[in-house]
Amino acid sequence: MATNYMHMNRFQEAEEYFTQSIEISKEIEDLFLEAMLHHNISILYSNSGRSIDCIQAVQQALSHDEWCESSYYINSLYMLTREFFKIGEKNKALFYYKKGQEELDKNGNKIYEKKINMIYNLYCRDTSESFPACKNDIHSLNKLNDLDGVHDLSLLISSHYEYKGDYKEALEFAKMAMIAENKMRSLGSEM
């Protein structure tokens, strides 16, 4: 239920369900489930503009060894990199970016390799360098069928460029987000 509410932008209801689920995972002493739920609520916090809450939730997930040893570990490193950049904590973001690169070297993950590099390029390079790199990585995510990632990151990139006054670039990524959203809707209507 929590994820459904999150996708409908009904953040308060989603948070309530995630919180209840976390409590249940503690009662049944399922540490991996608890970590996964903390990571999932971090996505909710990120989507609702609550970066500090997002970071705290991810750190809760990372406090469980089972999570850090799983294939989902890179997801959390990406989220920390992204959220620390969003709030201007560049040194912390770069710390988690480096940890993410180490994890990718060890275990690989083409989707998260593109995502974490896109975030790095967006926040660490000027527009003339970041724009083509991010555009290329968005196209790669599209080819990997990560439409949700294409949509989410295109919106983030568009917003970042708009904030910097790079309106042409912002518009291009806004269009990419709309195309991805339309593709997801058309796939949903086929079911």
C-alpha positions in Angstrom: 0.0 0.0 0.0 2.8 2.4 0.9 4.4 2.3 -2.5 1.0 2.7 -4.3 0.3 5.8 -2.2 3.8 7.1 -2.9 3.3 6.7 -6.7 0.0 8.7 -6.3 1.9 11.5 -4.5 -0.1 10.8 -1.4 3.0 11.1 0.8 1.4 11.3 4.2 -0.5 8.0 3.8 2.5 6.4 2.2 4.7 7.4 5.2 2.1 6.0 7.6 2.1 2.6 5.9 5.9 2.5 5.7 6.2 3.4 9.4 3.7 0.7 10.3 5.6 -1.8 8.2 8.9 -0.9 9.8 7.4 -1.5 13.2 6.1 -4.9 12.1 9.5 -5.9 10.7 11.0 -5.0 14.1 8.4 -7.1 15.9 9.1 -10.1 13.7 12.9 -9.4 13.9 13.4 -9.4 10.2 16.4 -7.2 9.9 16.7 -7.3 6.1 13.0 -6.4 5.7 13.5 -3.6 8.1 16.5 -2.3 6.1 14.6 -2.6 2.9 11.6 -0.6 4.3 14.0 2.1 5.6 15.4 2.3 2.1 12.0 2.4 0.5 10.8 5.2 2.8 13.9 7.1 1.9 12.6 7.1 -1.7 9.4 8.6 -0.4 11.3 11.3 1.4 13.4 12.1 -1.6 10.3 12.3 -3.8 8.6 14.7 -1.4 11.6 17.0 -1.0 12.7 15.8 2.4 16.4 15.2 1.8 17.4 15.1 5.5 14.8 12.5 6.3 15.8 10.6 3.2 19.5 10.5 4.3 18.5 9.4 7.9 16.3 6.6 6.5 19.1 5.4 4.2 21.6 5.5 7.1 19.1 3.3 9.1 19.1 0.8 6.2 22.9 0.8 6.1 23.1 0.0 9.9 22.1 -3.6 8.9 25.0 -5.8 7.7 22.5 -7.9 5.7 21.6 -4.8 3.6 25.2 -3.8 3.1 26.0 -7.3 1.8 23.1 -7.4 -0.6 22.8 -6.3 -4.2 20.7 -3.4 -3.0 23.6 -1.7 -1.2 24.5 0.3 -4.4 20.9 1.7 -4.4 21.5 3.2 -1.0 24.9 4.6 -1.9 23.4 6.2 -5.0 20.6 7.7 -2.8 23.1 9.2 -0.4 25.2 10.6 -3.2 22.1 12.2 -4.8 20.6 13.6 -1.6 23.9 15.0 -0.2 24.5 16.8 -3.6 20.9 18.1 -3.5 21.4 19.8 -0.1 24.9 21.2 -1.1 26.9 18.7 1.1 29.4 18.1 -1.7 32.2 16.5 0.4 29.7 13.9 1.9 28.2 13.3 -1.6 31.7 12.7 -3.0 32.4 10.3 -0.1 29.4 8.2 -1.0 30.1 8.5 -4.7 33.5 7.0 -4.2 32.0 4.2 -2.1 29.5 3.7 -4.9 32.3 3.4 -7.5 34.1 0.9 -5.3 30.9 -1.2 -5.0 30.3 -1.0 -8.8 33.9 -2.1 -9.5 33.3 -5.0 -7.1 29.8 -6.1 -8.2 28.8 -4.1 -11.2 25.3 -2.8 -12.0 24.8 -1.0 -15.3 21.7 0.9 -14.3 23.2 2.3 -11.0 26.5 3.0 -12.8 24.6 5.3 -15.1 22.6 6.9 -12.3 25.4 7.6 -9.9 27.6 9.0 -12.7 24.8 11.2 -14.0 24.4 12.7 -10.5 28.2 13.3 -10.3 28.3 14.9 -13.7 25.3 17.1 -12.9 26.7 18.5 -9.7 30.4 18.5 -10.4 30.7 19.7 -14.0 29.6 22.8 -15.7 26.6 22.6 -18.0 28.6 22.4 -21.2 30.1 19.1 -19.9 27.3 17.7 -17.8 24.5 18.2 -20.4 25.9 15.8 -23.1 27.0 13.3 -20.4 23.6 13.3 -18.7 21.8 13.1 -22.0 23.9 10.1 -23.0 23.3 8.3 -19.7 19.5 9.0 -19.9 19.5 7.4 -23.3 21.4 4.4 -21.9 18.9 4.0 -19.1 16.1 4.1 -21.7 17.8 1.3 -23.6 18.1 -0.6 -20.3 14.3 -0.2 -19.9 14.6 1.8 -16.7 11.7 4.2 -17.6 11.1 5.1 -13.9 14.8 6.1 -13.6 14.6 8.0 -16.9 11.6 9.9 -15.7 12.9 10.6 -12.1 16.3 11.7 -13.2 15.1 13.7 -16.1 12.9 15.7 -13.7 15.8 16.2 -11.3 18.2 17.3 -14.0 15.6 19.6 -15.5 15.0 21.2 -12.2 18.7 21.6 -11.5 19.3 23.3 -14.9 16.3 25.5 -14.4 17.7 26.6 -11.0 21.0 27.5 -12.7 19.2 29.4 -15.4 20.0 26.9 -18.2 16.5 26.9 -19.5 17.2 25.3 -22.9 18.8 22.3 -21.2 16.1 22.2 -18.6 13.4 22.0 -21.3 15.1 19.2 -23.1 15.2 17.1 -19.9 11.6 18.0 -19.1 10.6 16.6 -22.5 12.5 13.4 -21.8 10.6 13.0 -18.5 7.3 13.5 -20.3 8.2 10.9 -23.0 9.2 8.4 -20.3 6.0 9.1 -18.3 3.9 8.6 -21.5 5.7 5.3 -22.3 5.1 4.0 -18.7 1.4 4.9 -19.1 1.1 3.2 -22.4 2.7 0.1 -20.9 0.3 0.2 -18.0 -2.7 0.4 -20.3 -1.6 -2.7 -22.2 -2.0 -4.8 -19.1 
